[in-house]
């Protein structure tokens, strides 16, 4: 299981490096989440959320890919 975890991280890091080098925005992209004023129920701003869609693993949690990026100094 540890080997599989390491292999998964290697693949994710390779994909993130490809994003940086090729600027392939289909792997890592932003989703915008509205922030709503509770009193007026109007959108007051948006929060940009990083998302990853791995070609091998599909959607990857930000917790996982951000940790891998920090660990590997990407």
BAROGU-928509 format. One record per atom (N, C-alpha, C): residue in three letters; atom name; x, y, z. Coordinates in pm, 1 decimal, padded with zeros to 6 digits. Example, Ala and Ser with C-alpha at 12.3 -4.5 7.8 and 13.67 -1.06 7.14 Angstrom:
<atoms>
<atom code="Ala" site="N" c1="01319.0" c2="-00569.0" c3="00780.0"/>
<atom code="Ala" site="CA" c1="01230.0" c2="-00450.0" c3="00780.0"/>
<atom code="Ala" site="C" c1="01320.0" c2="-00330.0" c3="00780.0"/>
<atom code="Ser" site="N" c1="01285.0" c2="-00225.0" c3="00708.0"/>
<atom code="Ser" site="CA" c1="01367.0" c2="-00106.0" c3="00714.0"/>
<atom code="Ser" site="C" c1="01290.0" c2="00003.0" c3="00787.0"/>
</atoms>
This chain:
<atoms>
<atom code="Unk" site="N" c1="00083.0" c2="-00119.3" c3="00000.0"/>
<atom code="Unk" site="CA" c1="00000.0" c2="00000.0" c3="00000.0"/>
<atom code="Unk" site="C" c1="00087.3" c2="00125.4" c3="00000.0"/>
<atom code="Unk" site="N" c1="00198.4" c2="00122.6" c3="00073.6"/>
<atom code="Unk" site="CA" c1="00287.9" c2="00237.0" c3="00076.3"/>
<atom code="Unk" site="C" c1="00345.9" c2="00262.9" c3="-00062.9"/>
<atom code="Unk" site="N" c1="00381.9" c2="00154.5" c3="-00132.1"/>
<atom code="Unk" site="CA" c1="00436.5" c2="00167.1" c3="-00267.6"/>
<atom code="Unk" site="C" c1="00334.7" c2="00233.7" c3="-00360.2"/>
<atom code="Unk" site="N" c1="00209.2" c2="00192.1" c3="-00351.3"/>
<atom code="Unk" site="CA" c1="00104.3" c2="00251.8" c3="-00434.8"/>
<atom code="Unk" site="C" c1="00087.6" c2="00400.1" c3="-00405.4"/>
<atom code="Unk" site="N" c1="00096.9" c2="00437.2" c3="-00279.7"/>
<atom code="Unk" site="CA" c1="00084.9" c2="00577.1" c3="-00239.7"/>
<atom code="Unk" site="C" c1="00199.4" c2="00660.6" c3="-00297.6"/>
<atom code="Unk" site="N" c1="00319.8" c2="00605.4" c3="-00291.9"/>
<atom code="Unk" site="CA" c1="00436.4" c2="00675.6" c3="-00346.7"/>
<atom code="Unk" site="C" c1="00424.5" c2="00687.9" c3="-00497.6"/>
<atom code="Unk" site="N" c1="00382.4" c2="00581.7" c3="-00563.6"/>
<atom code="Unk" site="CA" c1="00364.9" c2="00583.6" c3="-00708.8"/>
<atom code="Unk" site="C" c1="00259.3" c2="00686.7" c3="-00749.8"/>
<atom code="Unk" site="N" c1="00153.1" c2="00694.0" c3="-00673.9"/>
<atom code="Unk" site="CA" c1="00048.0" c2="00792.3" c3="-00703.2"/>
<atom code="Unk" site="C" c1="00103.8" c2="00933.5" c3="-00692.3"/>
<atom code="Unk" site="N" c1="00181.2" c2="00959.4" c3="-00587.2"/>
<atom code="Unk" site="CA" c1="00239.6" c2="01092.1" c3="-00569.8"/>
<atom code="Unk" site="C" c1="00334.5" c2="01123.9" c3="-00684.9"/>
<atom code="Unk" site="N" c1="00413.0" c2="01027.2" c3="-00729.2"/>
<atom code="Unk" site="CA" c1="00505.9" c2="01048.0" c3="-00841.1"/>
<atom code="Unk" site="C" c1="00428.3" c2="01090.9" c3="-00965.7"/>
<atom code="Unk" site="N" c1="00319.2" c2="01023.4" c3="-00994.3"/>
<atom code="Unk" site="CA" c1="00237.9" c2="01056.9" c3="-01111.4"/>
<atom code="Unk" site="C" c1="00179.1" c2="01198.1" c3="-01097.4"/>
<atom code="Unk" site="N" c1="00126.4" c2="01230.0" c3="-00979.4"/>
<atom code="Unk" site="CA" c1="00067.8" c2="01362.5" c3="-00958.5"/>
<atom code="Unk" site="C" c1="00172.8" c2="01472.3" c3="-00975.3"/>
<atom code="Unk" site="N" c1="00291.5" c2="01450.0" c3="-00921.6"/>
<atom code="Unk" site="CA" c1="00399.1" c2="01548.4" c3="-00933.9"/>
<atom code="Unk" site="C" c1="00438.9" c2="01564.8" c3="-01080.5"/>
<atom code="Unk" site="N" c1="00449.3" c2="01455.8" c3="-01153.6"/>
<atom code="Unk" site="CA" c1="00481.1" c2="01463.7" c3="-01296.8"/>
<atom code="Unk" site="C" c1="00375.9" c2="01544.9" c3="-01371.4"/>
<atom code="Unk" site="N" c1="00249.2" c2="01521.7" c3="-01339.8"/>
<atom code="Unk" site="CA" c1="00142.5" c2="01596.4" c3="-01406.3"/>
<atom code="Unk" site="C" c1="00148.8" c2="01744.9" c3="-01370.1"/>
<atom code="Unk" site="N" c1="00177.0" c2="01776.4" c3="-01243.5"/>
<atom code="Unk" site="CA" c1="00186.8" c2="01916.7" c3="-01203.8"/>
<atom code="Unk" site="C" c1="00304.3" c2="01985.6" c3="-01273.4"/>
<atom code="Unk" site="N" c1="00414.8" c2="01915.3" c3="-01288.4"/>
<atom code="Unk" site="CA" c1="00529.0" c2="01973.0" c3="-01361.4"/>
<atom code="Unk" site="C" c1="00493.0" c2="01997.6" c3="-01507.1"/>
<atom code="Unk" site="N" c1="00415.1" c2="01908.0" c3="-01564.4"/>
<atom code="Unk" site="CA" c1="00371.1" c2="01925.7" c3="-01703.4"/>
<atom code="Unk" site="C" c1="00283.6" c2="02049.4" c3="-01715.3"/>
<atom code="Unk" site="N" c1="00201.6" c2="02073.6" c3="-01615.4"/>
<atom code="Unk" site="CA" c1="00117.0" c2="02193.7" c3="-01614.6"/>
<atom code="Unk" site="C" c1="00204.4" c2="02318.8" c3="-01618.1"/>
<atom code="Unk" site="N" c1="00309.1" c2="02319.2" c3="-01535.1"/>
<atom code="Unk" site="CA" c1="00397.1" c2="02435.3" c3="-01528.2"/>
<atom code="Unk" site="C" c1="00473.3" c2="02454.4" c3="-01658.8"/>
<atom code="Unk" site="N" c1="00525.8" c2="02347.0" c3="-01714.7"/>
<atom code="Unk" site="CA" c1="00606.2" c2="02355.8" c3="-01836.2"/>
<atom code="Unk" site="C" c1="00522.4" c2="02385.2" c3="-01960.2"/>
<atom code="Unk" site="N" c1="00410.7" c2="02315.7" c3="-01975.4"/>
<atom code="Unk" site="CA" c1="00328.9" c2="02327.2" c3="-02096.0"/>
<atom code="Unk" site="C" c1="00211.2" c2="02422.2" c3="-02079.9"/>
<atom code="Unk" site="N" c1="00189.0" c2="02462.9" c3="-01956.7"/>
<atom code="Unk" site="CA" c1="00072.8" c2="02546.5" c3="-01925.5"/>
<atom code="Unk" site="C" c1="-00057.6" c2="02477.3" c3="-01966.5"/>
<atom code="Unk" site="N" c1="-00062.4" c2="02346.4" c3="-01944.7"/>
<atom code="Unk" site="CA" c1="-00181.3" c2="02266.3" c3="-01974.0"/>
<atom code="Unk" site="C" c1="-00284.4" c2="02289.4" c3="-01864.6"/>
<atom code="Unk" site="N" c1="-00384.9" c2="02369.6" c3="-01893.9"/>
<atom code="Unk" site="CA" c1="-00483.3" c2="02407.5" c3="-01793.9"/>
<atom code="Unk" site="C" c1="-00595.5" c2="02306.0" c3="-01777.3"/>
<atom code="Unk" site="N" c1="-00585.3" c2="02193.5" c3="-01845.3"/>
<atom code="Unk" site="CA" c1="-00690.1" c2="02092.9" c3="-01829.2"/>
<atom code="Unk" site="C" c1="-00664.0" c2="02005.6" c3="-01705.5"/>
<atom code="Unk" site="N" c1="-00542.7" c2="02011.3" c3="-01651.2"/>
<atom code="Unk" site="CA" c1="-00510.4" c2="01928.6" c3="-01534.9"/>
<atom code="Unk" site="C" c1="-00537.0" c2="02005.3" c3="-01405.7"/>
<atom code="Unk" site="N" c1="-00480.0" c2="02124.3" c3="-01394.2"/>
<atom code="Unk" site="CA" c1="-00505.0" c2="02208.9" c3="-01277.5"/>
<atom code="Unk" site="C" c1="-00576.6" c2="02333.6" c3="-01326.1"/>
<atom code="Unk" site="N" c1="-00685.5" c2="02366.6" c3="-01260.6"/>
<atom code="Unk" site="CA" c1="-00767.3" c2="02479.3" c3="-01304.6"/>
<atom code="Unk" site="C" c1="-00835.5" c2="02541.2" c3="-01182.7"/>
<atom code="Unk" site="N" c1="-00898.7" c2="02652.7" c3="-01203.2"/>
<atom code="Unk" site="CA" c1="-00969.6" c2="02721.1" c3="-01095.7"/>
<atom code="Unk" site="C" c1="-01119.8" c2="02702.6" c3="-01110.4"/>
<atom code="Unk" site="N" c1="-01185.1" c2="02687.0" c3="-00998.7"/>
<atom code="Unk" site="CA" c1="-01331.7" c2="02693.2" c3="-00992.2"/>
<atom code="Unk" site="C" c1="-01363.7" c2="02810.6" c3="-00901.0"/>
<atom code="Unk" site="N" c1="-01464.2" c2="02887.1" c3="-00937.3"/>
<atom code="Unk" site="CA" c1="-01500.2" c2="03004.2" c3="-00858.6"/>
<atom code="Unk" site="C" c1="-01625.9" c2="02975.6" c3="-00778.4"/>
<atom code="Unk" site="N" c1="-01615.2" c2="02996.0" c3="-00648.2"/>
<atom code="Unk" site="CA" c1="-01726.5" c2="02971.9" c3="-00557.2"/>
<atom code="Unk" site="C" c1="-01779.7" c2="03106.6" c3="-00509.4"/>
<atom code="Unk" site="N" c1="-01907.5" c2="03131.1" c3="-00528.0"/>
<atom code="Unk" site="CA" c1="-01962.2" c2="03259.5" c3="-00483.0"/>
<atom code="Unk" site="C" c1="-01967.3" c2="03268.0" c3="-00330.3"/>
<atom code="Unk" site="N" c1="-01945.6" c2="03386.8" c3="-00281.0"/>
<atom code="Unk" site="CA" c1="-01962.7" c2="03415.5" c3="-00139.0"/>
<atom code="Unk" site="C" c1="-02085.6" c2="03504.9" c3="-00128.9"/>
<atom code="Unk" site="N" c1="-02182.4" c2="03459.8" c3="-00052.8"/>
<atom code="Unk" site="CA" c1="-02313.0" c2="03524.6" c3="-00047.3"/>
<atom code="Unk" site="C" c1="-02331.7" c2="03596.7" c3="00086.1"/>
<atom code="Unk" site="N" c1="-02380.6" c2="03718.7" c3="00078.5"/>
<atom code="Unk" site="CA" c1="-02415.0" c2="03794.9" c3="00199.1"/>
<atom code="Unk" site="C" c1="-02541.5" c2="03731.5" c3="00257.5"/>
<atom code="Unk" site="N" c1="-02534.9" c2="03689.5" c3="00381.9"/>
<atom code="Unk" site="CA" c1="-02647.0" c2="03618.3" c3="00444.5"/>
<atom code="Unk" site="C" c1="-02770.3" c2="03707.7" c3="00460.3"/>
<atom code="Unk" site="N" c1="-02749.7" c2="03837.0" c3="00479.3"/>
<atom code="Unk" site="CA" c1="-02863.6" c2="03926.7" c3="00498.1"/>
<atom code="Unk" site="C" c1="-02934.1" c2="03958.2" c3="00367.0"/>
<atom code="Unk" site="N" c1="-02856.5" c2="03992.0" c3="00265.0"/>
<atom code="Unk" site="CA" c1="-02917.1" c2="04034.4" c3="00137.8"/>
<atom code="Unk" site="C" c1="-02934.8" c2="03919.4" c3="00039.8"/>
<atom code="Unk" site="N" c1="-02866.5" c2="03808.1" c3="00067.0"/>
<atom code="Unk" site="CA" c1="-02868.0" c2="03691.2" c3="-00021.5"/>
<atom code="Unk" site="C" c1="-02812.0" c2="03722.6" c3="-00160.3"/>
<atom code="Unk" site="N" c1="-02724.2" c2="03821.3" c3="-00165.6"/>
<atom code="Unk" site="CA" c1="-02659.5" c2="03858.5" c3="-00292.2"/>
<atom code="Unk" site="C" c1="-02514.6" c2="03814.1" c3="-00289.5"/>
<atom code="Unk" site="N" c1="-02464.4" c2="03781.6" c3="-00408.0"/>
<atom code="Unk" site="CA" c1="-02323.9" c2="03746.0" c3="-00420.6"/>
<atom code="Unk" site="C" c1="-02241.6" c2="03872.6" c3="-00401.6"/>
<atom code="Unk" site="N" c1="-02146.1" c2="03866.9" c3="-00309.5"/>
<atom code="Unk" site="CA" c1="-02063.9" c2="03983.8" c3="-00281.9"/>
<atom code="Unk" site="C" c1="-01920.8" c2="03968.4" c3="-00333.8"/>
<atom code="Unk" site="N" c1="-01877.8" c2="03846.7" c3="-00353.1"/>
<atom code="Unk" site="CA" c1="-01746.0" c2="03820.0" c3="-00409.6"/>
<atom code="Unk" site="C" c1="-01736.4" c2="03671.7" c3="-00445.1"/>
<atom code="Unk" site="N" c1="-01621.6" c2="03635.2" c3="-00501.0"/>
<atom code="Unk" site="CA" c1="-01596.7" c2="03495.8" c3="-00536.3"/>
<atom code="Unk" site="C" c1="-01465.7" c2="03450.6" c3="-00476.0"/>
<atom code="Unk" site="N" c1="-01459.6" c2="03322.5" c3="-00443.4"/>
<atom code="Unk" site="CA" c1="-01338.0" c2="03260.5" c3="-00392.6"/>
<atom code="Unk" site="C" c1="-01286.0" c2="03167.8" c3="-00502.2"/>
<atom code="Unk" site="N" c1="-01157.7" c2="03179.3" c3="-00536.0"/>
<atom code="Unk" site="CA" c1="-01096.9" c2="03093.0" c3="-00637.4"/>
<atom code="Unk" site="C" c1="-01042.6" c2="02967.6" c3="-00569.7"/>
<atom code="Unk" site="N" c1="-01085.4" c2="02852.2" c3="-00617.2"/>
<atom code="Unk" site="CA" c1="-01045.0" c2="02724.3" c3="-00559.7"/>
<atom code="Unk" site="C" c1="-00965.5" c2="02643.7" c3="-00662.6"/>
<atom code="Unk" site="N" c1="-00846.7" c2="02599.5" c3="-00625.3"/>
<atom code="Unk" site="CA" c1="-00764.5" c2="02517.1" c3="-00714.5"/>
<atom code="Unk" site="C" c1="-00820.8" c2="02375.7" c3="-00720.1"/>
<atom code="Unk" site="N" c1="-00827.1" c2="02321.4" c3="-00839.3"/>
<atom code="Unk" site="CA" c1="-00875.9" c2="02185.0" c3="-00860.2"/>
<atom code="Unk" site="C" c1="-00778.9" c2="02110.9" c3="-00951.5"/>
<atom code="Unk" site="N" c1="-00773.1" c2="01979.9" c3="-00935.9"/>
<atom code="Unk" site="CA" c1="-00687.7" c2="01897.6" c3="-01021.4"/>
<atom code="Unk" site="C" c1="-00769.3" c2="01782.6" c3="-01078.0"/>
<atom code="Unk" site="N" c1="-00754.3" c2="01764.1" c3="-01207.7"/>
<atom code="Unk" site="CA" c1="-00818.1" c2="01653.1" c3="-01276.5"/>
<atom code="Unk" site="C" c1="-00707.0" c2="01571.6" c3="-01342.8"/>
<atom code="Unk" site="N" c1="-00658.3" c2="01471.9" c3="-01271.1"/>
<atom code="Unk" site="CA" c1="-00547.4" c2="01389.6" c3="-01318.3"/>
<atom code="Unk" site="C" c1="-00592.4" c2="01303.8" c3="-01436.1"/>
<atom code="Unk" site="N" c1="-00504.7" c2="01294.2" c3="-01535.7"/>
<atom code="Unk" site="CA" c1="-00537.6" c2="01209.0" c3="-01650.9"/>
<atom code="Unk" site="C" c1="-00541.6" c2="01061.9" c3="-01611.3"/>
<atom code="Unk" site="N" c1="-00474.0" c2="01027.5" c3="-01502.6"/>
<atom code="Unk" site="CA" c1="-00470.4" c2="00887.3" c3="-01459.9"/>
<atom code="Unk" site="C" c1="-00567.8" c2="00857.1" c3="-01345.6"/>
<atom code="Unk" site="N" c1="-00590.4" c2="00952.7" c3="-01255.5"/>
<atom code="Unk" site="CA" c1="-00670.5" c2="00926.3" c3="-01135.9"/>
<atom code="Unk" site="C" c1="-00802.6" c2="01002.5" c3="-01130.6"/>
<atom code="Unk" site="N" c1="-00827.5" c2="01087.4" c3="-01226.3"/>
<atom code="Unk" site="CA" c1="-00949.9" c2="01168.6" c3="-01222.1"/>
<atom code="Unk" site="C" c1="-00933.4" c2="01282.9" c3="-01122.5"/>
<atom code="Unk" site="N" c1="-01044.9" c2="01323.9" c3="-01061.9"/>
<atom code="Unk" site="CA" c1="-01039.2" c2="01436.6" c3="-00968.2"/>
<atom code="Unk" site="C" c1="-00957.9" c2="01399.1" c3="-00844.5"/>
<atom code="Unk" site="N" c1="-00868.1" c2="01490.5" c3="-00806.2"/>
<atom code="Unk" site="CA" c1="-00780.1" c2="01469.5" c3="-00691.7"/>
<atom code="Unk" site="C" c1="-00808.4" c2="01578.6" c3="-00589.3"/>
<atom code="Unk" site="N" c1="-00816.6" c2="01540.4" c3="-00465.2"/>
<atom code="Unk" site="CA" c1="-00843.2" c2="01635.0" c3="-00357.6"/>
<atom code="Unk" site="C" c1="-00733.6" c2="01741.7" c3="-00351.4"/>
<atom code="Unk" site="N" c1="-00771.9" c2="01868.1" c3="-00330.5"/>
<atom code="Unk" site="CA" c1="-00670.7" c2="01972.5" c3="-00312.6"/>
<atom code="Unk" site="C" c1="-00576.2" c2="01941.9" c3="-00196.3"/>
<atom code="Unk" site="N" c1="-00627.2" c2="01878.6" c3="-00093.6"/>
<atom code="Unk" site="CA" c1="-00541.9" c2="01841.9" c3="00019.7"/>
<atom code="Unk" site="C" c1="-00426.7" c2="01754.4" c3="-00028.9"/>
<atom code="Unk" site="N" c1="-00457.5" c2="01660.4" c3="-00117.0"/>
<atom code="Unk" site="CA" c1="-00355.0" c2="01568.0" c3="-00165.1"/>
<atom code="Unk" site="C" c1="-00257.3" c2="01635.1" c3="-00261.1"/>
<atom code="Unk" site="N" c1="-00308.2" c2="01706.7" c3="-00363.4"/>
<atom code="Unk" site="CA" c1="-00214.2" c2="01759.6" c3="-00462.4"/>
<atom code="Unk" site="C" c1="-00136.9" c2="01880.9" c3="-00411.5"/>
<atom code="Unk" site="N" c1="-00194.6" c2="01959.8" c3="-00322.7"/>
<atom code="Unk" site="CA" c1="-00120.4" c2="02072.7" c3="-00266.6"/>
<atom code="Unk" site="C" c1="-00010.3" c2="02021.0" c3="-00173.9"/>
<atom code="Unk" site="N" c1="-00041.5" c2="01920.0" c3="-00094.6"/>
<atom code="Unk" site="CA" c1="00060.2" c2="01860.0" c3="-00008.1"/>
<atom code="Unk" site="C" c1="00174.8" c2="01801.9" c3="-00091.2"/>
<atom code="Unk" site="N" c1="00142.6" c2="01733.1" c3="-00200.1"/>
<atom code="Unk" site="CA" c1="00245.5" c2="01675.0" c3="-00286.8"/>
<atom code="Unk" site="C" c1="00329.8" c2="01785.0" c3="-00350.9"/>
<atom code="Unk" site="N" c1="00266.4" c2="01895.9" c3="-00391.7"/>
<atom code="Unk" site="CA" c1="00339.1" c2="02006.6" c3="-00452.1"/>
<atom code="Unk" site="C" c1="00433.7" c2="02071.0" c3="-00350.0"/>
<atom code="Unk" site="N" c1="00386.4" c2="02091.5" c3="-00229.6"/>
<atom code="Unk" site="CA" c1="00471.3" c2="02150.7" c3="-00125.9"/>
<atom code="Unk" site="C" c1="00588.2" c2="02058.6" c3="-00089.6"/>
<atom code="Unk" site="N" c1="00558.6" c2="01932.1" c3="-00078.0"/>
<atom code="Unk" site="CA" c1="00660.7" c2="01832.4" c3="-00041.0"/>
<atom code="Unk" site="C" c1="00770.7" c2="01823.0" c3="-00147.3"/>
<atom code="Unk" site="N" c1="00731.5" c2="01840.0" c3="-00273.8"/>
<atom code="Unk" site="CA" c1="00825.3" c2="01825.9" c3="-00385.2"/>
<atom code="Unk" site="C" c1="00872.8" c2="01960.8" c3="-00440.0"/>
<atom code="Unk" site="N" c1="00843.2" c2="02066.8" c3="-00366.8"/>
<atom code="Unk" site="CA" c1="00887.7" c2="02202.8" c3="-00401.5"/>
<atom code="Unk" site="C" c1="00847.7" c2="02245.4" c3="-00543.1"/>
<atom code="Unk" site="N" c1="00723.3" c2="02220.1" c3="-00575.2"/>
<atom code="Unk" site="CA" c1="00672.2" c2="02261.4" c3="-00707.1"/>
<atom code="Unk" site="C" c1="00612.3" c2="02399.4" c3="-00693.7"/>
</atoms>
